[in-house]
């Protein structure tokens, strides 16, 4: 098992063959939402497209294939997760039922669902539904001995008491307000358009990593994308492992993390 390393390939296979069983304290997964296959022309949009209209081959499944895919990768996560470890899974209302059902089916316990309210969400183009302005992060644990750094999360909470003290978490933990990634944090091509349609905010990863891991712990991301999890883990003095199939995303992650070519399995 290689640390601070990007594995190229299928995450289920790599977790079964390359990652030591019960060795990972924290996994953050941002899997395909299976929402592609329909187009939405937003010529002036530079944030990668509405999350519910992502149109990528890696995000396109037959529904039964998606269920099978979901069970396989979550089972592989459970296999490598430390007995006191945590699995956080990013999803939307379109996939949250499948994620929760599958995780419970294989024996993981749902601790919380964090609601990410996107303060700059895409506008309601069709005017036929309520605006899609939230995503979710489901927190699953394997046993009763999970890590939760309560004081660190209190310090992370931007809301303070009247006298400036750290507040309890009820006004923040289950509902976090963050914009869709923009500005310097957004990874863009020369044309100015986002190079990954579902890049997650670094602040969201900071919350998760601070809450459910300690310094020098390993944070695994089986859908590494452009490397946000590794970037934040390193900043917070954690080790990281990334798994990614897409060669273009791996190259972006390498540049972001300044990972040498020989540290990536090809």
Secondary structure, 3 states (H helix, E strand, C coil): CCCCEEEECCHHHHHHHCCCCCCEEEEEECCCCCCCCCCCCCCCCCCCCCHHHCCCHHHCCCHHHHHHHHHHHHHHHHHHEEEEEEEEEEECCCCHHHHHHHHHHCCCEEEEEEEEEECCCCCCCCCCCCCCCEEEEEEEECCCCCCCCHHHHHHHCCCECCCCCECCCCCCCCEEEECCCCHHHCCECCCCCECCCCCCCHHHHHHHHHHHCCCCCEEEECCCCCCHHHHHHHHCCCEEEEEECCHHHHHHHHHHHCCCHHHECC
